[in-house]
Amino acid sequence: MEFKVLLKAGMKRHKGSLSGIFFLVFLVSVSLLTVVSLWSNAGSYIHAEMERVGFGDLTVWISAPKEPDALNRQIKDVDAVARVESQPLFYADYTANGVESDSEGQLILYREATDNYRFFKNELNGYEEGRAAIEPGAVYVSPSLISMMEVEIGDEISFATARNGGQITLKTAGYYEDPFMGSSMIGMKGFLISEADYQAIHAQTMEAGIDALAREGAMLHIFAEKDSGLTAAELNVRLNQETNIPLYTEFNHSAAAISGFMLILQQVFGGMLAAFALVLLFVTFVVLAHSISGVIEEDYVNLGILQTVGVSAGQLARIQQAQYVIVILAGMAIGVIASMPLNQLIAGMTVTTTGVLIPTGLPVGLSLLMFTGMLVLLVGFIHTKLNKIRRVTPMKVIRGEAHKLRWKPRRPCSLKADGLSGMLAVRQLITGLHHYIGVCIVAALLVFITSLVGRIDVWLGPDGSGMMAAFNPADLDIGIQALGEQSIEDMTAVVRSYTGITDEYRLAMPNVTVNDIDYGANVITEPQRFHILQGQTSLNENEIVVTETVAANFGVKPGDTLMVGSDLGTEEFVISGIYQCANDMGDNIGMSREGYLRIGKDNRQMWCYHYFLADPGQRGPITEALNTIYAGDVHVHENSWPGLLGIISAMQALTVLMYAMVTVFILIVTMMTGNKLMSYEQKDMAIYQSLGFSSGQLRTAFSIRFGMAAAVGAVIGCLMAALMTDPLVSAIMRLAGISDFTSHPSFSRLIFPAVLVSLLFGGFAFLAGRKIKKCDLSLLISD
Amino acid sequence: MKTILHGQNVTRIFQVGEDKNRVLDRVTVEIYEGDFTIIMGPSGAGKSTLLYALSGMESINDGTVLYRGHEINRYNEAQKARLRAQEFGFVFQQTHLVSNLTLFENIAVAGYVSKTGNSREIQERTRQLMRQMDVERAGGQLPSQVSGGEAQRAAIARAVIGKPGLLFADEPTGALNKSNSIVVLDLLTGLAADGQSIVMVTHDLRAAVRGTRLLYLEDGKILDEMRLSPYEKAEEKDRESRINAWLSHLRW
């Protein structure tokens, strides 16, 4: 009975502190559940959908073979292959809402009877029942085109089918879920079209003959025998060695690579959110520690008195523990409830970036495991901290040892009239250091995590230039590729009519085989422009550079050799260095033009001319002019790609979310700590007021103390971010093939999180200090 | 005699739930400059409440309090703070020194707030007062490291460093032993002899004999007052007898 009475009384007395713990646990639970749901649901859903729709173990995108049935038979005859499924398609450049695509679109013939695609409701909040029949003139697209090109239902998309303006224009009828290339992180995009339109494109290209721009092809989904034991790369080698598929291959991707592409956004943002949630969990521990010591100090006398009437220290500790466990469980429970609509909100918000509607159900087993782990940690921590209660004895209470000051003054007086409030704040800070250490640690952690995100933001840049630098093998302002018979000189003249060209080089991206596995190659006329991370660039014709991903794939390093092949044969190349290019998640190599000519044919149309402009601001008008003059005969790209916008928006949303959470955390921590300190210091406050200090002065000093404690933590947080951001983020970025992450924030960006966090602590402390105005001077009266 | 503080119909009611307790009932009192005024009365009579009501520390429900002609009960929080910093000094029963300031700093800070000199002057005056109060050697100690008597003497120094117009003392010897009480009373008497206006609450006869004017408060009303000449040690017994007689007359 006494347990219940004391528990109720304790919870009533410490409702402020317990409410704070409740909110912190609630926020941590919501964040962790969101991460766990996002990771678990997105991962399992993409894999399940790829299997259901039929990606296979390896999908090879091919151009139309002369004898498709014979090629299929050859592939099936490879003993490791169980079956092959083919999806006919046309490759064609496309334009929507005035934006030209960066990569070719794939106009996929939709076969209602056999294709298993799911079609979204127009509101993108669910799926249409049954299978849609696609009407002639209609096209279904991935919802990621909304973020990439702002494609809405009813918008027209034009596909270039032939030179001299030959095109087919289709109206967007709706969105479908493409588990192979739906994410905005993937440049290639699929468009589901009707049989009638497919035939119309076929007829147009046949009629155009050599002037056809759209190319017929197919996706070959290759399913390996379950017991073959081959990896996708090994299967690729077998196919290249035993069939004619290399003659038709445009590119290929394994199921693992495609699911990796599809999950990049979820992984990267989930990773950052997880890191943030873990920081918040750590902050919760810090606050909990502070709250427990505060409660013990506040209840010191009561704890002693209760012991004199026969309540044991163990019972008292259990009562305190029960208080915390109740609010922690409540925070977790409300967190579970709140995370359900939140997951739905996130799924709805991300569908236009990820291209898939991530299921919102909570992964019960994983969530239970996570909560159990969290609860065990928290309860263990509380139990350890509450051991202090055992050190409270009635005699210590009688002797008044609750608030013993451990600080010793060095001089009789170190205070002066000028800046007295600041000096008193410092004194209070030094003498009550243990009260402010929590603030300091929390500030350090929050500044660290916000600095980390800020540094990623800086690296990304307002226009995504950091990301582009990671994806492009070399820098550029604008790239122009002349197709057909048009002359690059004429196109260059158009560029010069807008602004001068300060520098130029050429880049081609043919497919090659590396040790018989298909890879992309960046062939460049000036290899010194490659972004080299280690070793030397490939200046000689027998040299190549590889990404860290390729080096890891083959277990090679600079100085080793690889066999690189193309249409003229295969030659041995020495790896001269490691370079950065995150295209195809880092599955690519770089070489000089001279090196490539050892194995492949030169082709005027394969080269993209990369220019540096005197006025880079003219990129937009130049692109528009070239597209107007040369239509389908030119491919122009700037140092950007449509999916970048989605990433920048997601990054901005994440930053806003983090700052909002940080603000709420600081508010809770400050209110909790502030209220505790106010109760410790209320007598001192009353004394100061009796001496003539105004409540405004005391409130300001109180707020300065918090600001100073937070500022110390903020400096530590900034230093931690400076030391740890690059290696930590690099480790995450390597998942996306980006091996070189270095951030160089400006001074203002560097100190922004620190200043903001310190000001928030100071500001909220000023709010918490409103009680000083109500400070009762009668505390000093003895009548 | 010049009135320094004038309370008119001062009323203070404490309310706990439905119960109202009229602690001060339309008290009218004048405090004169240079007087060492003693407020006496039984426990719960409202002595400390009157002291703090007159000093502006305690709010009042009705009436007015005039300090040098200014109605201080209408002052806002900042004006009251300024009044406490520059015009009033307080000595409490518990010493109420700031726990993390040395004795020296406790005194000096009050001087800084009073703005009666620059840092150097205040520190010099602090040293002088500490000598006068005989706590010079404990200047670098924290309140928790000194005796109750030393702390109270430092509290008196703190109360007077701003050269207040009026010093309020609430049972300043209530928590001290006999010898320390005498030292504190001697200090207060000395200040009064130097012209410091003091209002002191006490129920201790040894303290009351130090006053020049005694007010008797009971049930929230001033029932009587008595005037005495300035304190002389030699007259202590005689003063005690007179006060005893007066209190007997008032049935205390």
Contacts between the chains, C-beta under 8 A, distances in Angstrom:
chain1	res1	chain2	res2	distance
A	403	B	99	7.7
A	404	B	144	7.6
A	405	B	99	5.9
A	405	B	100	6.1
A	405	B	142	6.4
A	405	B	144	6.1
A	407	B	100	6.6
A	408	B	142	7.8
A	409	B	102	4.9
A	409	B	140	6.0
A	409	B	141	7.8
A	409	B	142	6.5
A	411	B	140	6.7
A	412	B	102	5.4
A	412	B	103	7.9
A	412	B	104	4.1
A	412	B	105	7.4
A	412	B	139	4.3
A	412	B	140	3.8
A	413	B	102	6.6
A	413	B	104	4.6
A	413	B	105	5.2
A	413	B	108	5.7
A	413	B	123	6.4
A	413	B	126	7.6
A	413	B	139	7.6
A	414	B	105	7.7
A	415	B	101	7.6
A	415	B	105	5.3
A	415	B	108	6.4
A	415	B	109	6.2
A	415	B	112	7.4
A	416	B	112	7.5
A	416	B	119	4.4
A	417	B	112	4.1
A	417	B	115	7.8
A	417	B	118	6.3
A	417	B	119	4.5
A	417	B	122	6.5
A	418	B	119	6.9
A	420	B	109	7.0
A	420	B	112	5.3
A	420	B	113	7.5
A	424	B	109	7.4
A	427	B	100	5.9
A	427	B	101	6.9
A	428	B	100	6.7
A	431	B	100	3.8
A	432	B	100	7.6
A	683	B	96	7.2
A	684	B	98	5.3
A	684	B	99	6.5
A	684	B	100	7.7
A	686	B	96	7.8
A	687	B	96	5.1
A	687	B	97	7.3
A	687	B	98	5.5
A	688	B	98	7.0
A	689	B	81	6.9
A	689	B	84	7.4
A	690	B	57	6.9
A	690	B	84	6.2
A	690	B	90	5.2
A	690	B	96	7.5
A	691	B	84	6.7
A	691	B	85	6.7
A	691	B	109	6.8
A	691	B	110	4.7
A	691	B	113	5.5
A	691	B	158	7.4
A	692	B	81	5.4
A	692	B	82	6.7
A	692	B	83	7.7
A	692	B	84	4.2
A	692	B	85	2.4
A	692	B	86	6.9
A	692	B	110	7.5
A	692	B	113	4.5
A	692	B	114	6.7
A	692	B	162	7.6
A	693	B	81	6.4
A	693	B	85	7.6
A	693	B	113	6.2
A	694	B	77	6.3
A	694	B	78	5.1
A	694	B	81	3.8
A	694	B	82	7.8
A	695	B	77	5.9
A	695	B	81	7.6
A	696	B	77	7.9
A	696	B	78	7.1
A	697	B	81	7.8
A	773	B	77	7.0
A	777	B	52	7.3
A	777	B	57	4.7
A	777	B	58	7.4
A	778	B	52	7.3
A	778	B	57	7.7
A	778	B	58	6.6
A	780	B	57	7.9
A	780	B	90	7.7
A	780	B	92	5.2
A	780	B	94	7.5
A	780	B	96	5.3
A	781	B	48	5.2
A	781	B	49	7.8
A	781	B	52	5.9
A	781	B	57	7.8
A	781	B	58	7.7
A	781	B	92	7.6
A	781	B	170	6.7
A	782	B	48	6.6
A	782	B	92	7.0
A	782	B	93	4.1
A	782	B	94	6.5
A	782	B	170	6.5
A	782	B	171	6.0
A	782	B	174	6.6
A	783	B	44	7.8
A	783	B	46	7.7
A	783	B	47	6.3
A	783	B	48	3.1
A	783	B	49	6.2
A	783	B	170	7.5
A	783	B	201	7.7
